[in-house]
Amino acid sequence: MDESAAGPLAGLLVADFSRVLAGPYATMLLADMGADVVKVEGPQGDETRTWMPPVRGDVSTYYLGVNRGKRSIALDLRDAADAAVARELASRADVVIENFKPGGLAKYGLDYDSIRTANPRAVYASISGFGSGAGRHVPGYDLMVQAISGLMSLTGDPDGPPYRAGISVFDVMAGNHAVIGILAALRHRDATGAGQHVEVNLLSSALTGLVNHSSAYAAGGVVPYRMGNAHPSVFPYEPLPTADADLIVAAANDGQFRRLCEVLDLPEVPDDPRFARNADRTRHREQLRPLLVERLKTRGAVAWFDALTQVGVPCGPINTIDGGFAMAERFGLAPIVEVGDGNRAVPTTRHPIRFSATPAGYRLPPPELDEHGAELRAWLTEDGHA
């Protein structure tokens, strides 16, 4: 085990039996925070190794994006010797994480009940599509969950077809929820000495992640539908055209709206009874929108962004991803870091959390398949040091 790791999770060993996105994203975040993550892959490797284009060299950028900081060992769990190595790893780990179909690891002695017997301190995290109950047999893919949860019914133009989000949003959300659950369970273990089973499923992550829309249904009995880029409860809170491009304007309270109108040289508008409060503005959005657009079309989106953010009005140009990184650079966020050395160096997105005392680290580039297999097998079978 790597005892030199820095970060708030230094000294923590994570046995990562997950693949594709939700689990690998979670374990990458743990690795950034100092955990020693051992990525267990089948003989063919994680599927995302072959998800291309785009590529960097001959490696999928999808795989590179969620697998830094880990060591790889290839194990065929159908082989008795390899399964024994996997069980030994799990018996030593502080955290075991997997996203097999619920119950799929039991035949290898790698399910929670088996691991708990050998390693009662282990925190065992399972990620599935639809839970370990009646939905256990249903394959869990993000696009399916975007459809089933209702997200796609909320995305797109009101008169057009439903759309998926541009990323696998619920895989990422479930990965974050897995990290939260793991850290909470580790806190409980610190207090009691006992591990536990942490279960996350994409559909539950989706329903909590739909926040106000979920509440509209659960608390209000209202089924919301897509409104394009408009917000059902706030206006202005959508893209509005300027002289050269659309600008997101999110003046979500009365003070922000008044400052917006001052910068737009519309001082009388906030005192108009139709627009005095958010509920009024939402109700009369079709009357208010053209007043704002007429003024916004006198300058470009970036010029308005600079003027409006100076007075605290939330807004922003609609960038492509390169523009998003450029804006992060402008704000001093240093969004790209390099992991690895020499020809293995890979530019990667910075860990999102800043720690004042135990900063995130970027020790290892995304591993080649079975890159660390020999040293890990030696440690696990001969009780050496990894």
N, C-alpha and C positions, 0 to 999 in steps of 0.2 A: 504493500500500500504506500502511496506517495505521501510522506509525512511533511514534505516541504511546502505543501500547498498553502497559499494565503487565502484570506477571505473568511467570512463569518461561519461558513460550514466546513472549514478545514478539519480534517480528521474523520470525516463522515464517508463511509463506503456505500456506494449505490450500485446495486446489481440491476442493470437496465435490460429487461427482456421485451422492450417495446420497439415499435418500428413505425415508419411513415412520418406522422406529424405530431399528434397530441402528446404522446409519450416522449419522443425524442426532444420536442421543444421544452417540455418540463425538465428533463434531465440535463439539457444544455444550460438552462437557467441555474440549476443546482450546481453544475460544474463551474459556471462562472463565479459562483459564490464560494468556491473552494472545495466542494465535494469531489471525491475520487470516484468518477463514474466509469464503470466497466460495461461497455456496450456488447451485449451478447447477440450475435447474428447467426442466422442459418448459413449453410454452405454457399448459398447464392447471394447472401448479403441483403441488407435493407432494400426494399423495392425502390426507394427514392434514389438509390445509386444509378438507376437506369431511367429515371424520369428526366428526359432531355428532348430538345433544347429548352433553355439555354445551358451552356456549359462554360466552365473555366478550364482551359486545356481540354482534357477528355473526361472531366468529372462534372456531374450534374450540379448546378448551382442550388437546386432544391435541397439536395443532400447536404451540401456545404453549409446551407443557411441554418441548419438546426442540429448540427452534430459536432461542433467544436468542443474542445476540452475533455474528450472521452478517449478511452482506450478500447480497442476492438479485439474480441476473441470470437472466432467462428466455431460454433458447436452444433452438431447434428443431434438434436434431442432424441431422435429415434435410435441413435447408437447408445448402447448401455454405458460405455465408458465416458462418452461426452455428456450424457445426462447426469452421471455421477459428478463430473467436474462442475456442471451447472448447479447441482444441489449443494456442493461444497461452497461455491461462491455465495449462494443464497444463505447458507448457514452462518457465514461470517459477516454478511452485510448488515448495515444499519437500516437500509431502505432497499426494498425490492419493488420494482415497478414493472407492470406488464399490461399489454392491451390485446391479449388473445381473446377469442370468444369466451364468455364466462364458462368456467369449468374446463377449458381446453388444456390447461397445464397439469391437471390432476393425474393423468396417466403417466406423467414423468416425475411425479412426486414433487412438483413445484407449485402446487396450489397453496392457498393460505393456510389451511389446516395442517398440511405436511410441514410447511416452513415454520409455522408457529411451534410445532413439537420440537423441532431441532434448534430453533432460534426464537425463543419467546420475546426477546427484545426487539425483534424486527418490526419495522413499519412497512406494511405490505399494501401497495397502492395498485388498484385495478382501474383501468379506463375502458369503458365499453360504449357501444352506441346507445343502447336502450336499457341498461341495467341488467342485473343478474336474476330477475324474476321472470315474468311472462314474456318479456322482450329479449330474453337471452339468446334466442336463436336467430335474431334479425341482424344481418351484417350492419356495421356501423360506419357509414361514410358521411363526410361533412355535407355533401350536396344533398343526400337523402334527408339529413336532419334540417337543413335549410328549408326544404320543401315541407316536411312533416310538421315542423314546429310552427309554421306560419310566417317565417321571415320573408320568404319569397312573395307571399301575398301582400307584404308591406313595401316591396322594393320594385320601383319602376313607375312609369307614367300611369295616371289613373285609368286611361283608356287603352293602355297597352298590355302586353303580357307580363306575367311576374318574372323577376330576374333574381339570379343568385348574386350574393355579394362578391366583390372582386377577389377576395381571399377566402380561405377555408376558416371562416371566422369562428365557428364553434369548436373546431379542433384546437385552435389557439386558446380560446376561452377555457376549454376543458383542461388543457395543459396548465394554464394558470391556476385553475381550481385544484388540480392535482398537487401543485406546489404548495398552495395554501393548506390543503389537507395534510400533506406530509409534514410541513413545519409545525402545524398544530399538534399532530400526533407525536412528533418528537418532543415537543414541550411537555406533553402528558407523560411520555416515557421518562423524561428527566425527573418528573415529580414522583412517578410510581414504579419505574423500572420495567413496565410492561409495554410491549408494542400493541398494535391493533391493525385492523383491516380498514383501509380508506378506499371507498368506492366513488368513482366519478363516472357519469355517463353524459354523452353529448346532448341528449334531449333535455335533461334537467339543466345542464349548463345553458342551453339555448333558451329555455323558458324563463330562467332568472335573468338572462342577458337581454331579453326583450323588454325588460324593466317597465316603462310607462305603458307600453302596449299590453303586457301581461296584466298589469294592474287594472287597465281599462276593462279587461274582460273579467278578471277574478273579483275585483271590488266593485265594478260598475256595471257588469253585464253587457258591456259594449264590445262588439267585434270591430276593430279598426281595419281599414283598408288602405292601400297605397295612395299616396298623394304626391307622387313624384318626389321633388326635393323639398316640398313644403312640410311644415310641422303642424300637427293638428291642434296644438294648444298655444302656440306662440307665433307672433308676427311682429316685425320681420325676422325670419329665421330660415333663410333659403338663399339660393343664388339670385343675384339681381344684375342686369346688364350694365356695363360701364362703356366708356368710349372704345375700349379694345377687347375686353374679355369679361366674363361673369365674375362677380365678387360675392363670396359668401358673406352675408350680413346677419349677425345673430344678436340683435339688440333685445335681450330677453327680459328687461325690466324697465320701469318708467324712467329711471335716471339715465340709463344707456340710450333709450330712445330719444330723450330730450337732447343729449349731447350729439347724437347722430344728426338730429334736425338742425342743431346749431352749426355744425360743420358743413352741412348741405345748404346752409342759408335758407332754412325753412322755419324761422323762429315762431311762426303762428301755429304750426301744425300740432305741437304737443298740447296746446290749449283747446284745440277743436274737440268738442264733446265726443265726436266719433272715434277719436284716437287717443283719448286721455289715459286710458288704462289698457293693460294687455288684453283683457277680455274684449274691450271695444275695438282695439286694433285687429284682433283675430276675426271678430265678427264683420268688420268693414275692410278686410284686407284688399278686396278688389277696388275699393276707392282709394286706399292709401298707396298701393303699389305704384300706380303711374306717377304719383307725386314724387316719390323717391327716385324712380327710374329717370324721370326728366332731368333731375339734378345730377345723378350719378353718371349720365351719359356725357357730361361735360369734361370728364377727366378719365384717365386710364385706371385699371384695377390696382396696380402697384402704388400709384400716387394716392389713391383713396385709402389703401391699406396703411400707408405711412401716416396720413393725416388723421384717420379715425383711431388707430391704435394709440396715437399720442394722447388722446383724450379718454382712452379706456373703453372704446366701443369695439366689441369682438367682431372681427371680420378677417377675411383671408382670400387671396387669389386661389383659383382651382388649378393646382400644379399637376404636372406629371411627376413621377417618382424622383427623377433627377432634380426637379425643382423643390421637392420636399426635403431632399438631402441638402440642397443649397441653402434653404431657409434655416435648417438646423445648424449648418455651419455659420450662417449669419448671426445666429443667436448664441454662438459659442458652445454648442452642445457636443461638438466633435463626434458626429454620429458614426464615423467609420473608424474601426481599430484594426490592427493587423495581428493575426494569430499565426504562430509558427515562424520559422526562419528559412532563409535561403529560398530554394525553389519550392519549398512547402509553404511559404508564407501566403496567407489568404486574407484579403480584406473582408471584413465582416461587420455587421451592425453592432454597435455598442450595447452592452447590457443596460436595460432601462432604469435600473435602480442605482442611485449614488449612495455610498456609505462613507461617512466622515472618517471612520477609524479602520474599517476592514473592507477596502475597495474590492470590487469584482476584478477577477484576473482572467487572462487569456493565455493559458499555458500551453495548450496542445492544439494543433490544427485538426480539422476533421480527419479521423483515422482512415487509413486504407483497410480493406477487409482483412481481418485476422492479423493486423499489423503488430499487435502486442500479444498474440496468442501464445508464443513460446514462453515468454516471461510469466504470463498469467498461469499457464498450465503448470509450470515449475513451482510456482508459489502455492497453487491449490492442491497439487498432488504430492509435493515433496516438502511442504511447509517451509519453503524458502521465504524470500522477501520480494514483494512486488512494488 
